[in-house]
Amino acid sequence: MTRLGPEPSAGAEEDERFMGLALEQARQAGASGEVPVGAVVVLDGRIIGRGRNQPIATRDPTAHAEVLALRAASRALGNYRLPGATLYATVEPCPMCCGAALLARLGRVVYGAPDPKAGAVRSLYRLLEDSRLNHEVAVTGAVRSQECAGLLREFFHARR
């Protein structure tokens, strides 16, 4: 169920493509002064939700890219449960975003750059695969990780 990197298959190609769309969202976030994190939710090969970090603009600490993408996907399907859907996030999700993924009953989470300070998929915790919880989510990490990490580095370097 759990992998550290993308599979060397046609699935990896699809992961790269959808991560590219999440990166577009991240670039939009960075251009508006937000930390450049982007996310998309995909079901049956089509995007059903998009999100980019907006906590500053919305004055909402929960306005992370992943949460906003999940909200949009839930509205699109008319259901807060998203079984079979995949969340693509440019950065390893934090505990709050992992909790939202679990509550949405996602089938899978794919992320780009690891987050050693707040990552709850691998770096600090392993929330998505904790068997004590009532749901587990398959994970693929390190998809376009250099590009995702580079976007963050450039953003924070420009602010210093």
Secondary structure, DSSP 8 states (H G I E B T S, - for coil): -B-SS--SSHHHHHHHHHHHHHHHHHHHHHHTTS---EEEEEETTEEEEEEE--HHHHT-TT--HHHHHHHHHHHHHT-S--TT-EEEEEE---HHHHHHHHHTT-SEEEEEE--TTT-TTTTS--GGG-TTSS---EEE--TTHHHHHHHHHHHHHHH-
